């Protein structure tokens, strides 16, 4: 196999996959928030009440670009890294690394968004108030579902990229003489 990897080197490559997927998950969310701050604070474009103002047009354009470029860029990065990772030997490690990177990356960016929102509004009592136990449980369940959804997105996209990279790098099986 052309992309075989010894133990320590293979674990380092799996760790590199985790770091790239984690950084990309965090970056994906932070760029969205930075865009909103840039439009409304620095450019001072007022939000419109009917959804057809210049700020809304810029937000739609940026979200369309993010929607198109995020999966393609992550796929390309993991495809390039996946050429050096033996998927047959590190199947479970790669899957766990990608899933964990997606979940942790989304959790970090959501926590940053929560803290930014609470800091900007200066209203910490609303941020931490739950009228009853069921609303707390519902909030935890919703966030857990969202974290797992992001993790599964990174897992599927990354695993597909790495599998295709492995197919491309592997030597074809030798033909048996007839």
C-alpha positions as CSV (number, residue, x, y, z in Angstrom):
1,X,0.0,0.0,0.0
2,X,1.4,3.4,-1.0
3,X,0.2,5.3,2.0
4,X,1.1,3.0,4.8
5,X,2.0,4.6,8.1
6,X,3.8,3.4,11.1
7,X,2.2,3.7,14.6
8,X,3.5,7.0,15.9
9,X,3.5,8.7,12.5
10,X,0.0,7.5,11.8
11,X,-1.3,8.8,15.1
12,X,0.3,12.2,14.4
13,X,-1.5,12.3,11.0
14,X,-4.8,11.4,12.7
15,X,-4.1,14.2,15.2
16,X,-3.5,16.5,12.3
17,X,-6.8,15.6,10.8
18,X,-8.5,16.4,14.1
19,X,-6.8,19.8,14.4
20,X,-7.6,20.8,10.8
21,X,-11.3,19.7,11.2
22,X,-11.5,21.4,14.6
23,X,-10.0,24.7,13.3
24,X,-12.2,24.6,10.3
25,X,-15.4,24.1,12.4
26,X,-14.5,27.0,14.6
27,X,-13.5,29.2,11.7
28,X,-16.7,28.4,9.8
29,X,-18.9,29.7,12.6
30,X,-16.6,32.7,13.6
31,X,-16.5,34.0,10.1
32,X,-20.3,34.2,10.1
33,X,-20.4,36.2,13.3
34,X,-17.5,38.4,12.1
35,X,-19.4,39.2,8.9
36,X,-22.4,40.4,10.8
37,X,-20.3,42.5,13.1
38,X,-18.4,44.0,10.2
39,X,-21.6,44.9,8.3
40,X,-23.5,46.4,11.2
41,X,-20.8,48.0,13.2
42,X,-17.9,49.0,10.9
43,X,-19.8,49.7,7.7
44,X,-22.7,51.1,9.7
45,X,-25.3,49.6,7.3
46,X,-28.6,49.7,9.1
47,X,-30.7,46.6,9.1
48,X,-33.9,47.0,7.2
49,X,-37.3,46.2,8.5
50,X,-38.5,44.6,5.3
51,X,-35.4,42.5,4.5
52,X,-34.4,44.3,1.3
53,X,-31.8,46.8,2.5
54,X,-28.1,47.0,1.5
55,X,-27.0,45.2,4.7
56,X,-29.4,42.3,3.9
57,X,-28.0,42.1,0.4
58,X,-24.4,41.9,1.7
59,X,-25.4,39.3,4.3
60,X,-27.1,37.2,1.7
61,X,-24.1,37.3,-0.6
62,X,-21.7,36.4,2.2
63,X,-23.9,33.5,3.4
64,X,-24.2,32.2,-0.2
65,X,-20.4,32.3,-0.6
66,X,-20.0,30.5,2.8
67,X,-22.5,27.9,1.8
68,X,-20.6,27.2,-1.4
69,X,-17.0,27.5,-0.2
70,X,-17.1,25.9,3.3
71,X,-17.7,22.3,2.2
72,X,-15.5,22.5,-0.8
73,X,-12.6,23.9,1.2
74,X,-12.9,21.4,4.0
75,X,-13.2,18.6,1.4
76,X,-10.0,19.7,-0.4
77,X,-8.0,20.1,2.9
78,X,-9.0,16.7,4.2
79,X,-8.5,15.1,0.7
80,X,-4.9,16.4,0.6
81,X,-4.3,15.2,4.2
82,X,-6.1,11.9,3.6
83,X,-3.6,10.9,1.0
84,X,-1.1,10.3,3.8
85,X,-3.5,8.4,6.2
86,X,-4.1,4.7,5.8
87,X,-7.9,4.5,6.2
88,X,-7.8,0.7,6.4
89,X,-5.5,0.7,9.5
90,X,-7.0,3.8,11.2
91,X,-10.6,3.6,10.3
92,X,-12.0,4.1,13.8
93,X,-9.4,6.7,14.8
94,X,-10.1,8.8,11.8
95,X,-13.9,8.6,12.3
96,X,-13.7,9.5,16.0
97,X,-11.3,12.4,15.3
98,X,-13.5,13.9,12.6
99,X,-16.7,13.5,14.7
100,X,-15.0,15.0,17.8
101,X,-13.6,17.9,15.9
102,X,-17.0,18.8,14.5
103,X,-18.7,18.6,17.9
104,X,-16.0,20.4,19.8
105,X,-15.5,23.1,17.1
106,X,-19.2,23.8,17.0
107,X,-19.5,23.9,20.8
108,X,-16.6,26.3,21.1
109,X,-18.0,28.7,18.5
110,X,-21.5,28.5,20.0
111,X,-20.0,29.3,23.4
112,X,-18.2,32.3,21.9
113,X,-21.4,33.4,20.3
114,X,-23.3,33.1,23.6
115,X,-20.7,35.1,25.5
116,X,-20.5,37.8,22.8
117,X,-24.3,38.1,22.8
118,X,-24.5,38.3,26.6
119,X,-21.6,40.8,26.7
120,X,-23.1,43.1,24.0
121,X,-26.6,43.1,25.5
122,X,-25.1,43.4,29.1
123,X,-28.0,41.2,30.3
124,X,-26.6,38.2,32.0
125,X,-29.8,37.4,33.9
126,X,-31.7,36.6,30.7
127,X,-28.8,34.5,29.4
128,X,-28.8,32.2,32.5
129,X,-32.5,32.2,33.5
130,X,-34.6,29.1,33.0
131,X,-38.2,29.4,34.3
132,X,-38.4,25.7,35.1
133,X,-36.5,22.4,34.8
134,X,-38.1,21.4,31.5
135,X,-36.8,24.5,29.7
136,X,-33.3,23.8,30.9
137,X,-33.6,20.2,29.7
138,X,-35.0,21.3,26.4
139,X,-32.2,23.8,25.9
140,X,-29.6,21.1,26.7
141,X,-31.3,18.7,24.2
142,X,-31.4,21.2,21.5
143,X,-27.7,22.1,21.9
144,X,-26.7,18.5,22.0
145,X,-28.6,17.8,18.8
146,X,-27.0,20.8,17.1
147,X,-23.5,19.7,18.3
148,X,-24.0,16.2,17.0
149,X,-25.4,17.4,13.7
150,X,-22.3,19.5,13.1
151,X,-20.0,16.6,14.1
152,X,-21.8,14.2,11.8
153,X,-21.5,16.8,8.9
154,X,-17.7,17.0,9.4
155,X,-17.5,13.2,9.8
156,X,-19.4,12.5,6.6
157,X,-17.7,15.1,4.5
158,X,-14.2,14.4,5.9
159,X,-14.6,10.6,5.7
160,X,-15.7,10.8,2.1
161,X,-12.7,13.0,1.2
162,X,-10.2,10.7,3.0
163,X,-11.8,7.6,1.4
164,X,-11.5,9.1,-2.0
165,X,-7.9,10.1,-1.3
166,X,-7.1,6.6,-0.3
167,X,-8.7,5.1,-3.4
168,X,-6.6,7.5,-5.5
169,X,-3.3,6.7,-3.7
170,X,-3.7,2.9,-3.4
171,X,-2.2,0.7,-6.0
172,X,-4.8,-1.4,-7.9
173,X,-4.9,-5.1,-7.1
174,X,-2.7,-7.2,-9.3
175,X,-4.4,-9.3,-11.9
176,X,-4.3,-13.0,-11.6
177,X,-2.9,-14.8,-14.6
178,X,-5.4,-16.8,-16.6
